[in-house]
Amino acid sequence: ILIYLAFLWLGGRWSQKFSMPGFNYSLLTGICVGAGTIAFFLLFQKGGPLSSVPAILAGGAAIMAIAGILFFRETPSWQRIVGVVFAIVGLFLLRK
């Protein structure tokens, strides 16, 4: 990724703008992803089942899609809504 970004920067095709809200969202995203990664390691270190990974990922995808619609004013297309429904149904099918 860094090589690609350097290529864009050096080639003069860098079109990204810096803003404090964007920086804050990026920082918050990094903290959340880091915390999730640590939680995964702790879960498996304590003997958690690997079959829980798809359920956690599906739940996270559903939460992100819902948050995008509710907080970031993304368009609630039928494909997105069906995807959220499938993710939630998948959570119920994978639980023990």
C-alpha positions in Angstrom: 0.0 0.0 0.0 2.8 2.4 0.9 4.5 1.8 -2.5 1.2 2.6 -4.3 0.7 5.7 -2.2 4.3 6.8 -2.9 3.7 6.2 -6.6 0.6 8.4 -6.5 2.4 11.1 -4.6 5.5 11.2 -6.8 3.4 10.9 -10.0 1.5 14.0 -9.1 -1.9 12.2 -9.0 -2.4 12.5 -5.3 -6.0 13.9 -4.9 -6.5 13.3 -1.1 -7.2 16.3 1.1 -6.4 16.5 4.8 -9.1 17.5 7.3 -9.3 17.1 11.0 -12.7 15.2 10.9 -11.1 12.8 8.4 -8.0 12.4 10.6 -10.2 11.8 13.7 -12.2 9.1 11.9 -9.0 7.5 10.7 -7.6 7.5 14.2 -10.8 6.1 15.7 -10.9 3.4 13.0 -7.3 2.4 13.8 -8.0 2.1 17.5 -11.2 0.0 16.9 -9.4 -2.3 14.4 -6.5 -2.7 16.8 -8.8 -3.5 19.7 -10.7 -6.0 17.6 -7.4 -7.7 16.6 -6.3 -7.9 20.2 -9.8 -9.3 21.1 -9.4 -12.0 18.4 -6.0 -13.0 19.8 -7.3 -13.2 23.3 -10.4 -15.2 22.2 -8.3 -17.8 20.5 -5.6 -17.8 23.2 -8.2 -18.8 25.7 -9.4 -21.7 23.5 -12.2 -19.9 21.6 -13.5 -21.8 18.6 -12.3 -20.8 15.2 -15.9 -21.2 13.9 -16.7 -17.9 15.7 -14.7 -15.9 13.2 -17.4 -15.9 10.4 -20.0 -14.9 13.0 -17.9 -12.0 14.3 -17.1 -10.8 10.8 -20.7 -11.0 9.6 -21.9 -9.1 12.7 -19.3 -6.5 12.1 -20.2 -6.1 8.5 -23.9 -5.7 9.5 -23.1 -3.1 12.1 -20.9 -1.1 9.7 -23.6 -1.2 7.0 -26.3 0.0 9.5 -24.0 2.7 10.9 -23.3 3.9 7.3 -27.0 4.3 6.7 -27.9 5.8 10.1 -24.9 8.0 10.8 -23.2 8.7 7.5 -26.3 9.2 5.3 -25.4 6.4 2.9 -28.2 5.4 0.6 -30.1 2.4 1.9 -30.3 0.4 -1.3 -32.1 -2.9 -1.4 -28.8 -4.8 -1.9 -27.4 -3.3 1.3 -30.5 -4.1 3.3 -30.6 -7.7 1.9 -26.9 -8.0 2.8 -27.5 -6.9 6.4 -30.5 -9.3 6.7 -28.4 -12.2 5.4 -25.6 -11.3 7.8 -27.9 -11.3 10.7 -29.6 -14.6 9.6 -26.2 -16.1 9.2 -25.4 -15.1 12.8 -28.4 -17.0 14.0 -27.6 -20.0 11.9 -23.9 -20.2 13.1 -24.7 -19.9 16.8 -24.6 -23.0 18.9 
